[in-house]
Structures are given as structure tokens and as C-alpha cells.
Amino acid sequence: MEEAQERKREKYRELVEQCRINGWRTRCMPVEVGSRGFASHTLSKAYGTLGITGVNRRRAISNNVEAVEKASRWLWLKRGERWGR
């Protein structure tokens, strides 16, 4: 997951730079949640940075994990179908 975080950080480096040039305070906080529901520590850290703590943080992480698991399952079920038009 650390490799994924670095790829994301690099992907958004130019956007972060442009935001700073525009005078905005920015932080790039890539987060990872695996398709099997493993939430990296970066997700908890990002919520902490946003001021979300305690039970609210745990609930938010749980909601993220659940959403990722549902999306992953949906993709798996649709794997044999043709995409596009």
C-alpha cells in the first residue's frame, strides 16, 4: 500500500503545487483501503487531520471499508459483462 500512496502523491503533486501558487493552504493525504476491507493507517490519520476523532472516526472508517467491500464485490459480480456502449 505504500507504493500506492507514493503513486497517488506523485499524481497530485502538480495540483498541490498549483493550489499553493494560488495562495491556498493544501495537504496531499492519499489514503488506501484495500478491496478486502483493510484500511491503511493513512485513512485514520487523514480523519484526525480533519478533526474527526473517537467514535466518529471509527464509524467513518467502518463506513469507508464497507463501501469499498461493496464496490469490490459489485465489480467482481460484473466481471463477465462487457463495459461501455
MMTF fields as JSON, N, C-alpha, C and O atoms, coordinates in Angstrom:
{
  "mmtfVersion": "1.0.0",
  "mmtfProducer": "UNKNOWN",
  "numBonds": 339,
  "numAtoms": 340,
  "numGroups": 85,
  "numChains": 1,
  "numModels": 1,
  "chainsPerModel": [1],
  "groupsPerChain": [85],
  "chainIdList": ["A"],
  "bondAtomList": [4, 2, 8, 6, 12, 10, 16, 14, 20, 18, 24, 22, 28, 26, 32, 30, 36, 34, 40, 38, 44, 42, 48, 46, 52, 50, 56, 54, 60, 58, 64, 62, 68, 66, 72, 70, 76, 74, 80, 78, 84, 82, 88, 86, 92, 90, 96, 94, 100, 98, 104, 102, 108, 106, 112, 110, 116, 114, 120, 118, 124, 122, 128, 126, 132, 130, 136, 134, 140, 138, 144, 142, 148, 146, 152, 150, 156, 154, 160, 158, 164, 162, 168, 166, 172, 170, 176, 174, 180, 178, 184, 182, 188, 186, 192, 190, 196, 194, 200, 198, 204, 202, 208, 206, 212, 210, 216, 214, 220, 218, 224, 222, 228, 226, 232, 230, 236, 234, 240, 238, 244, 242, 248, 246, 252, 250, 256, 254, 260, 258, 264, 262, 268, 266, 272, 270, 276, 274, 280, 278, 284, 282, 288, 286, 292, 290, 296, 294, 300, 298, 304, 302, 308, 306, 312, 310, 316, 314, 320, 318, 324, 322, 328, 326, 332, 330, 336, 334],
  "bondOrderList": [1, 1, 1, 1, 1, 1, 1, 1, 1, 1, 1, 1, 1, 1, 1, 1, 1, 1, 1, 1, 1, 1, 1, 1, 1, 1, 1, 1, 1, 1, 1, 1, 1, 1, 1, 1, 1, 1, 1, 1, 1, 1, 1, 1, 1, 1, 1, 1, 1, 1, 1, 1, 1, 1, 1, 1, 1, 1, 1, 1, 1, 1, 1, 1, 1, 1, 1, 1, 1, 1, 1, 1, 1, 1, 1, 1, 1, 1, 1, 1, 1, 1, 1, 1],
  "groupList": [{"groupName": "MET", "atomNameList": ["N", "CA", "C", "O"], "elementList": ["N", "C", "C", "O"], "formalChargeList": [0, 0, 0, 0], "bondAtomList": [1, 0, 2, 1, 3, 2], "bondOrderList": [1, 1, 2], "singleLetterCode": "M", "chemCompType": "L-PEPTIDE LINKING"}, {"groupName": "GLU", "atomNameList": ["N", "CA", "C", "O"], "elementList": ["N", "C", "C", "O"], "formalChargeList": [0, 0, 0, 0], "bondAtomList": [1, 0, 2, 1, 3, 2], "bondOrderList": [1, 1, 2], "singleLetterCode": "E", "chemCompType": "L-PEPTIDE LINKING"}, {"groupName": "ALA", "atomNameList": ["N", "CA", "C", "O"], "elementList": ["N", "C", "C", "O"], "formalChargeList": [0, 0, 0, 0], "bondAtomList": [1, 0, 2, 1, 3, 2], "bondOrderList": [1, 1, 2], "singleLetterCode": "A", "chemCompType": "L-PEPTIDE LINKING"}, {"groupName": "GLN", "atomNameList": ["N", "CA", "C", "O"], "elementList": ["N", "C", "C", "O"], "formalChargeList": [0, 0, 0, 0], "bondAtomList": [1, 0, 2, 1, 3, 2], "bondOrderList": [1, 1, 2], "singleLetterCode": "Q", "chemCompType": "L-PEPTIDE LINKING"}, {"groupName": "ARG", "atomNameList": ["N", "CA", "C", "O"], "elementList": ["N", "C", "C", "O"], "formalChargeList": [0, 0, 0, 0], "bondAtomList": [1, 0, 2, 1, 3, 2], "bondOrderList": [1, 1, 2], "singleLetterCode": "R", "chemCompType": "L-PEPTIDE LINKING"}, {"groupName": "LYS", "atomNameList": ["N", "CA", "C", "O"], "elementList": ["N", "C", "C", "O"], "formalChargeList": [0, 0, 0, 0], "bondAtomList": [1, 0, 2, 1, 3, 2], "bondOrderList": [1, 1, 2], "singleLetterCode": "K", "chemCompType": "L-PEPTIDE LINKING"}, {"groupName": "TYR", "atomNameList": ["N", "CA", "C", "O"], "elementList": ["N", "C", "C", "O"], "formalChargeList": [0, 0, 0, 0], "bondAtomList": [1, 0, 2, 1, 3, 2], "bondOrderList": [1, 1, 2], "singleLetterCode": "Y", "chemCompType": "L-PEPTIDE LINKING"}, {"groupName": "LEU", "atomNameList": ["N", "CA", "C", "O"], "elementList": ["N", "C", "C", "O"], "formalChargeList": [0, 0, 0, 0], "bondAtomList": [1, 0, 2, 1, 3, 2], "bondOrderList": [1, 1, 2], "singleLetterCode": "L", "chemCompType": "L-PEPTIDE LINKING"}, {"groupName": "VAL", "atomNameList": ["N", "CA", "C", "O"], "elementList": ["N", "C", "C", "O"], "formalChargeList": [0, 0, 0, 0], "bondAtomList": [1, 0, 2, 1, 3, 2], "bondOrderList": [1, 1, 2], "singleLetterCode": "V", "chemCompType": "L-PEPTIDE LINKING"}, {"groupName": "CYS", "atomNameList": ["N", "CA", "C", "O"], "elementList": ["N", "C", "C", "O"], "formalChargeList": [0, 0, 0, 0], "bondAtomList": [1, 0, 2, 1, 3, 2], "bondOrderList": [1, 1, 2], "singleLetterCode": "C", "chemCompType": "L-PEPTIDE LINKING"}, {"groupName": "ILE", "atomNameList": ["N", "CA", "C", "O"], "elementList": ["N", "C", "C", "O"], "formalChargeList": [0, 0, 0, 0], "bondAtomList": [1, 0, 2, 1, 3, 2], "bondOrderList": [1, 1, 2], "singleLetterCode": "I", "chemCompType": "L-PEPTIDE LINKING"}, {"groupName": "ASN", "atomNameList": ["N", "CA", "C", "O"], "elementList": ["N", "C", "C", "O"], "formalChargeList": [0, 0, 0, 0], "bondAtomList": [1, 0, 2, 1, 3, 2], "bondOrderList": [1, 1, 2], "singleLetterCode": "N", "chemCompType": "L-PEPTIDE LINKING"}, {"groupName": "GLY", "atomNameList": ["N", "CA", "C", "O"], "elementList": ["N", "C", "C", "O"], "formalChargeList": [0, 0, 0, 0], "bondAtomList": [1, 0, 2, 1, 3, 2], "bondOrderList": [1, 1, 2], "singleLetterCode": "G", "chemCompType": "PEPTIDE LINKING"}, {"groupName": "TRP", "atomNameList": ["N", "CA", "C", "O"], "elementList": ["N", "C", "C", "O"], "formalChargeList": [0, 0, 0, 0], "bondAtomList": [1, 0, 2, 1, 3, 2], "bondOrderList": [1, 1, 2], "singleLetterCode": "W", "chemCompType": "L-PEPTIDE LINKING"}, {"groupName": "THR", "atomNameList": ["N", "CA", "C", "O"], "elementList": ["N", "C", "C", "O"], "formalChargeList": [0, 0, 0, 0], "bondAtomList": [1, 0, 2, 1, 3, 2], "bondOrderList": [1, 1, 2], "singleLetterCode": "T", "chemCompType": "L-PEPTIDE LINKING"}, {"groupName": "PRO", "atomNameList": ["N", "CA", "C", "O"], "elementList": ["N", "C", "C", "O"], "formalChargeList": [0, 0, 0, 0], "bondAtomList": [1, 0, 2, 1, 3, 2], "bondOrderList": [1, 1, 2], "singleLetterCode": "P", "chemCompType": "L-PEPTIDE LINKING"}, {"groupName": "SER", "atomNameList": ["N", "CA", "C", "O"], "elementList": ["N", "C", "C", "O"], "formalChargeList": [0, 0, 0, 0], "bondAtomList": [1, 0, 2, 1, 3, 2], "bondOrderList": [1, 1, 2], "singleLetterCode": "S", "chemCompType": "L-PEPTIDE LINKING"}, {"groupName": "PHE", "atomNameList": ["N", "CA", "C", "O"], "elementList": ["N", "C", "C", "O"], "formalChargeList": [0, 0, 0, 0], "bondAtomList": [1, 0, 2, 1, 3, 2], "bondOrderList": [1, 1, 2], "singleLetterCode": "F", "chemCompType": "L-PEPTIDE LINKING"}, {"groupName": "HIS", "atomNameList": ["N", "CA", "C", "O"], "elementList": ["N", "C", "C", "O"], "formalChargeList": [0, 0, 0, 0], "bondAtomList": [1, 0, 2, 1, 3, 2], "bondOrderList": [1, 1, 2], "singleLetterCode": "H", "chemCompType": "L-PEPTIDE LINKING"}],
  "groupTypeList": [0, 1, 1, 2, 3, 1, 4, 5, 4, 1, 5, 6, 4, 1, 7, 8, 1, 3, 9, 4, 10, 11, 12, 13, 4, 14, 4, 9, 0, 15, 8, 1, 8, 12, 16, 4, 12, 17, 2, 16, 18, 14, 7, 16, 5, 2, 6, 12, 14, 7, 12, 10, 14, 12, 8, 11, 4, 4, 4, 2, 10, 16, 11, 11, 8, 1, 2, 8, 1, 5, 2, 16, 4, 13, 7, 13, 7, 5, 4, 12, 1, 4, 13, 12, 4],
  "groupIdList": [1, 2, 3, 4, 5, 6, 7, 8, 9, 10, 11, 12, 13, 14, 15, 16, 17, 18, 19, 20, 21, 22, 23, 24, 25, 26, 27, 28, 29, 30, 31, 32, 33, 34, 35, 36, 37, 38, 39, 40, 41, 42, 43, 44, 45, 46, 47, 48, 49, 50, 51, 52, 53, 54, 55, 56, 57, 58, 59, 60, 61, 62, 63, 64, 65, 66, 67, 68, 69, 70, 71, 72, 73, 74, 75, 76, 77, 78, 79, 80, 81, 82, 83, 84, 85],
  "secStructList": [7, 2, 2, 2, 2, 2, 2, 2, 2, 2, 2, 6, 2, 2, 2, 2, 2, 2, 2, 2, 2, 6, 6, 7, 7, 7, 7, 7, 7, 7, 7, 7, 5, 7, 6, 6, 1, 7, 5, 7, 2, 2, 2, 2, 2, 2, 2, 2, 2, 6, 6, 7, 7, 2, 2, 2, 2, 2, 2, 2, 2, 2, 2, 2, 2, 2, 2, 2, 2, 2, 2, 2, 2, 2, 2, 2, 2, 6, 6, 6, 1, 7, 7, 7, 7],
  "xCoordList": [0.817, 0.0, 0.859, 0.413, 2.088, 2.956, 3.295, 3.427, 3.437, 3.692, 2.504, 2.677, 1.303, 0.092, 0.047, -0.344, 0.444, 0.435, 1.414, 1.097, 2.585, 3.566, 3.082, 3.275, 2.452, 1.902, 0.854, 0.834, -0.009, -1.052, -0.437, -0.853, 0.551, 1.199, 1.842, 1.739, 2.496, 3.121, 2.066, 2.249, 0.969, -0.101, -0.673, -1.028, -0.762, -1.38, -0.378, -0.767, 0.908, 1.946, 1.734, 1.834, 1.446, 1.255, 0.024, 0.061, -1.052, -2.258, -1.987, -2.414, -1.283, -0.94, -0.11, -0.346, 0.858, 1.707, 0.875, 1.069, -0.044, -0.886, -1.772, -1.968, -2.3, -3.122, -2.305, -2.789, -1.074, -0.209, 0.139, 0.192, 0.376, 0.645, -0.551, -0.382, -1.754, -2.978, -3.201, -4.163, -2.308, -2.403, -3.213, -3.505, -3.579, -4.352, -3.422, -2.374, -3.82, -3.085, -3.575, -4.778, -2.684, -3.079, -2.268, -1.145, -2.862, -2.186, -2.613, -3.789, -1.67, -1.988, -1.993, -0.963, -3.146, -3.284, -3.841, -5.017, -3.01, -3.514, -3.887, -3.163, -5.008, -5.45, -5.671, -5.978, -5.514, -5.702, -6.658, -6.549, -7.587, -8.444, -8.438, -8.876, -7.943, -7.857, -9.221, -10.196, -9.278, -10.556, -11.159, -12.354, -10.341, -10.857, -11.124, -11.309, -11.141, -11.564, -10.474, -10.774, -9.219, -8.153, -7.936, -7.612, -8.112, -7.901, -6.503, -6.159, -5.715, -4.376, -4.457, -5.475, -3.373, -3.325, -3.501, -3.854, -3.255, -3.376, -4.81, -5.029, -5.773, -7.175, -7.485, -8.096, -7.066, -7.277, -6.541, -7.065, -5.333, -4.537, -5.221, -5.249, -5.766, -6.461, -7.685, -7.927, -8.447, -9.602, -9.163, -9.811, -8.069, -7.546, -7.16, -7.441, -6.519, -6.129, -7.356, -7.308, -8.451, -9.7, -10.48, -11.536, -9.953, -10.596, -11.652, -12.415, -11.708, -12.683, -12.003, -11.002, -12.546, -11.89, -12.86, -14.066, -12.295, -13.071, -14.025, -13.679, -15.241, -16.249, -16.623, -16.926, -16.6, -16.915, -15.869, -16.203, -14.606, -13.549, -13.71, -13.614, -13.952, -14.127, -15.324, -15.257, -16.406, -17.6, -17.317, -17.741, -16.613, -16.285, -15.398, -15.615, -14.407, -13.527, -14.33, -14.155, -15.2, -16.051, -16.925, -17.088, -17.484, -18.309, -17.49, -17.969, -16.254, -15.376, -15.061, -15.126, -14.722, -14.391, -15.587, -15.44, -16.759, -17.973, -18.236, -18.591, -18.064, -18.288, -17.302, -17.681, -16.05, -15.041, -15.351, -15.237, -15.743, -16.083, -17.276, -17.273, -18.289, -19.464, -19.083, -19.523, -18.27, -17.851, -17.013, -17.167, -16.135, -15.287, -16.131, -15.903, -17.097, -17.986, -18.791, -18.943, -19.307, -20.074, -19.219, -19.673, -17.977, -17.073, -16.825, -16.782, -16.664, -16.444, -17.656, -17.504, -18.842, -20.055, -20.236, -20.798, -19.776, -19.931, -18.732, -18.677, -17.792, -16.544, -16.742, -15.933, -17.785, -18.015, -18.797, -18.901, -19.341, -20.143, -19.262, -18.206, -19.715, -18.986, -19.213, -20.335, -18.156, -18.237, -18.36, -17.938, -18.923, -19.046, -20.362, -21.296, -20.42, -21.673, -21.718, -22.705],
  "yCoordList": [-1.199, 0.0, 1.26, 2.316, 1.155, 2.324, 2.752, 3.943, 1.773, 2.106, 2.856, 3.818, 2.412, 3.088, 4.521, 5.439, 4.704, 6.048, 6.956, 8.111, 6.443, 7.245, 7.582, 8.7, 6.612, 6.882, 7.99, 8.886, 7.923, 8.945, 10.303, 11.328, 10.299, 11.554, 12.204, 13.415, 11.393, 11.9, 12.392, 13.416, 11.655, 12.009, 13.396, 14.135, 13.745, 15.007, 16.107, 17.202, 15.827, 16.806, 18.132, 19.208, 18.045, 19.258, 20.045, 21.274, 19.349, 20.018, 20.726, 21.864, 20.058, 20.661, 21.918, 22.952, 21.817, 22.966, 24.132, 25.276, 23.843, 24.897, 25.535, 26.75, 24.731, 25.265, 26.212, 27.271, 25.833, 26.688, 27.983, 29.048, 27.89, 29.093, 30.04, 31.259, 29.48, 30.282, 30.843, 31.573, 30.499, 31.037, 30.192, 30.635, 28.991, 28.117, 27.236, 26.797, 26.987, 26.017, 24.637, 24.379, 23.772, 22.438, 21.361, 21.585, 20.202, 18.988, 17.863, 17.732, 17.071, 15.874, 14.708, 14.374, 14.098, 12.998, 11.767, 11.442, 11.074, 9.862, 8.82, 8.612, 8.179, 7.123, 5.847, 5.889, 4.731, 3.446, 2.592, 2.493, 1.985, 0.96, -0.18, -0.02, -1.329, -2.471, -3.037, -2.82, -3.764, -4.309, -5.317, -5.605, -5.847, -6.794, -6.138, -6.815, -4.825, -4.112, -3.726, -3.352, -3.803, -3.361, -1.868, -1.415, -1.115, 0.331, 0.646, 0.308, 1.286, 1.692, 2.752, 3.427, 2.886, 3.896, 5.307, 6.228, 5.476, 6.804, 7.328, 8.537, 6.432, 6.856, 7.444, 8.508, 6.755, 7.249, 8.568, 9.49, 8.643, 9.865, 11.037, 12.15, 10.79, 11.848, 12.341, 13.545, 11.415, 11.829, 12.648, 13.633, 12.244, 13.005, 14.417, 15.375, 14.547, 15.857, 16.733, 17.948, 16.105, 16.837, 17.098, 17.73, 16.607, 16.85, 15.828, 16.043, 14.731, 13.675, 12.672, 12.058, 12.51, 11.68, 10.69, 10.723, 9.817, 8.892, 8.019, 7.467, 7.904, 7.028, 7.497, 6.676, 8.796, 9.302, 8.859, 8.543, 8.838, 8.374, 6.888, 6.454, 6.115, 4.665, 4.375, 3.496, 5.103, 4.914, 5.289, 4.585, 6.378, 6.814, 5.788, 5.474, 5.268, 4.25, 3.009, 2.424, 2.609, 1.442, 1.651, 0.741, 2.85, 3.161, 3.102, 2.611, 3.603, 3.541, 2.106, 1.734, 1.306, -0.098, -0.819, -1.58, -0.578, -1.217, -0.809, -1.647, 0.469, 0.949, 0.313, -0.064, 0.195, -0.419, -1.892, -2.39, -2.589, -4.007, -4.194, -5.099, -3.344, -3.435, -3.156, -3.86, -2.133, -1.794, -2.911, -3.252, -3.471, -4.559, -5.776, -6.418, -6.079, -7.21, -6.951, -7.856, -5.748, -5.414, -5.6, -6.172, -5.112, -5.282, -6.757, -7.17, -7.546, -8.983, -9.633, -10.446, -9.276, -9.849, -9.432, -10.189, -8.26, -7.735, -8.058, -7.601, -8.822, -9.047, -9.659, -9.415, -10.439, -11.089, -10.249, -10.602, -9.144, -8.295, -7.32, -6.897, -6.984, -6.042, -4.617, -4.245, -3.837, -2.452, -1.535, -1.877, -0.399, 0.582, 0.427, -0.207, 1.014, 1.007, -0.088, -0.225],
  "zCoordList": [0.0, 0.0, 0.0, -0.448, 0.5, 0.495, -0.927, -1.209, -1.824, -3.228, -3.818, -4.567, -3.478, -3.964, -3.444, -4.165, -2.209, -1.628, -2.374, -2.658, -2.688, -3.419, -4.827, -5.303, -5.49, -6.828, -6.762, -7.607, -5.761, -5.615, -5.294, -5.834, -4.414, -4.045, -5.281, -5.479, -6.098, -7.317, -8.31, -8.969, -8.407, -9.341, -9.042, -9.961, -7.766, -7.371, -7.055, -6.649, -7.237, -6.905, -7.658, -7.068, -8.935, -9.738, -9.269, -9.213, -8.938, -8.451, -7.126, -6.927, -6.229, -4.936, -5.158, -4.532, -6.051, -6.375, -6.905, -6.494, -7.81, -8.387, -7.316, -7.315, -6.421, -5.326, -4.459, -4.061, -4.169, -3.34, -4.064, -3.448, -5.374, -6.172, -6.102, -6.092, -6.054, -5.952, -4.552, -4.318, -3.62, -2.274, -1.308, -0.197, -1.71, -0.837, -0.012, -0.487, 1.218, 2.041, 1.646, 1.665, 1.298, 0.84, 1.526, 1.979, 1.588, 2.046, 1.132, 0.793, 0.746, -0.032, 0.95, 1.535, 1.123, 2.077, 1.375, 1.542, 0.589, -0.066, 0.98, 1.954, 0.769, 1.683, 0.888, -0.304, 1.548, 0.898, 1.714, 2.936, 1.014, 1.596, 0.599, -0.54, 1.025, 0.126, -0.214, 0.505, -1.314, -1.783, -0.816, -0.878, 0.068, 1.064, 2.411, 3.422, 2.408, 3.605, 4.574, 5.708, 4.171, 5.062, 4.875, 3.778, 5.934, 5.875, 6.393, 7.525, 5.564, 5.955, 7.056, 7.209, 7.814, 8.878, 8.322, 9.059, 7.022, 6.425, 6.468, 6.536, 6.429, 6.492, 7.868, 7.973, 8.904, 10.262, 10.48, 11.106, 9.958, 10.098, 9.387, 9.913, 8.202, 7.461, 8.235, 8.321, 8.79, 9.587, 10.797, 11.151, 11.426, 12.557, 12.15, 12.871, 11.0, 10.487, 10.259, 10.449, 9.852, 9.622, 10.909, 10.884, 12.036, 13.323, 13.697, 14.639, 12.979, 13.273, 14.197, 13.828, 15.39, 16.402, 17.03, 16.788, 17.836, 18.65, 17.869, 16.825, 18.396, 17.803, 16.391, 15.525, 16.163, 14.819, 13.798, 12.657, 14.213, 13.315, 13.035, 11.887, 14.075, 13.886, 12.985, 12.125, 13.178, 12.357, 10.897, 9.981, 10.688, 9.324, 8.628, 7.458, 9.336, 8.758, 8.419, 7.35, 9.317, 9.076, 7.841, 7.029, 7.704, 6.53, 5.245, 4.223, 5.295, 4.121, 3.748, 2.577, 4.735, 4.492, 3.88, 2.923, 4.432, 3.915, 2.462, 1.633, 2.161, 0.791, -0.186, -1.294, 0.219, -0.647, -0.872, -1.992, 0.188, 0.044, -0.898, -1.733, -0.765, -1.643, -3.096, -4.005, -3.307, -4.668, -5.27, -6.443, -4.468, -4.944, -5.313, -6.338, -4.469, -4.755, -6.024, -6.844, -6.203, -7.398, -8.65, -9.641, -8.598, -9.74, -10.031, -11.19, -8.977, -9.154, -9.826, -10.739, -9.376, -9.954, -11.415, -12.207, -11.77, -13.132, -14.024, -15.165, -13.531, -14.257, -15.634, -16.529, -15.831, -17.115, -18.11, -19.285, -17.641, -18.519, -19.291, -18.82, -20.464, -21.296, -20.788, -20.442, -20.747, -20.296, -21.492, -22.596, -21.274, -22.344, -23.075, -22.583, -24.255, -25.023, -26.017, -26.739]
}
